[in-house]
């Protein structure tokens, strides 16, 4: 089926994707003495320095008996399709980590959108 969009279209829209985004996946390691599990984040090969954009899409204030905190949600739009990204990963934009809540691809298989929560 022919595409309605020229393959170079997204390259010409570079100003719409000013952010540099890196996708990371978790690696768990268990301490042999204490049994404690630690998680480190590793860059996903081929997913470093991706072009995209990000912006807030809502949030909420959560009040508990002993604390109040804010949950900030963001949408990250990547300028290409990345089918290997999953909800177990995170995105890093300008040194700030965002937990990936949902991965979406557009109907033309040209972009990837990540619904995320800011990790603090």
N, C-alpha and C positions, 0 to 999 in steps of 0.2 A: 504494500500500500504506500503510495507516495506521501511524503510529509508536507504539511502546510507551511513549514518553517524551513528557511535556508539553514544549512549546517553552521554557517559562520555568524548567524544572528546573535548568539550569546556573546561571542567574542567582541562584537561591535557595541555591546551594551556594558562594557567593562566598568563604566562609572557607576552602574547600578549594583556592582558587586565589589565594594571597596575593602572589605574585611579579608583577613588572612586567617583561615581556620584549619586546625589540625585535629584529626580524629584519633582517639586513643582507646585501647582496650585494657581491661584489668588482668593482672597476673597475680595469682594468690600463691603465697609461700608459707609453709608451716614450720615454725621453730621446732627442731627435733627435741629440745630439752623441755620447753614450757608448753608446747602444743599450740601456742598462740599463732593465729593466722594473720599475716599482714598482706595488704594489697598495694601493689605498685602499678602505675599506669605506663604503658608502652605505646609509642606512636605506631599506628597501623600503616604498614608499607603501602606506598602509593597514595596516602591520604594526609600528607604533610604539606602545608602551605596552599591549601585549596582556596580558590576565590569564592567569595560569597558576601552576603550581607546579614546583618542581625539587628533586631529591634525588639522592644518589649511588646508583649501581647497580654498583659494582665498580671494579676497576682492577688495575694490576700495577706492580711495580718492574722496571725494565729495567737490567741491568748490562752495561756495555761495558768494554773494556780501560782506557779513560781517563776514564770517567764513569758515574754512576748517576743515573737519573731515574725519576720516577713518572708513570704515565699514569692519570689519574682520569676515569672515565666517569660520566655523569649522565643521568637521564631528565628531560625537560621535558614537562609536560603542559599543553597550551593548552585553554582552555575553549570553543573553537569549532573548526570545520573550516576549515583554510587550505590550499587545494589548490595555491597558487602557491609554497609553500616547497619548496626542493629541497636536495639534499645539497651543492650548491656554495656554499650560504649559511652564515651563522653566526648564532647567537643571543647576545644580550647581556642578562645578568641582573645588576642592581645593579652595573654597571660591569665585570663579568667576562665575557669572551668564551668561547663554547663552539662548537667546530667541529661542525657537524651531520653525523653519520655515516649516519643513516637516518631517514626521515620515514614515519610510520604514521598511518592514519586508522582510527577504530573502525568497527565493522560498521554502526552506526546513522548514520554521517556527522555526528556531533555534536562530536567532539573530535579533536585532532591531538596525536600523541605524537612527540617528537624524541629519538632516542638520540644523545647527544653526548659529546664529549671536551673536557675543560677545556684551553684554550689558555694556555700559559705561556711 
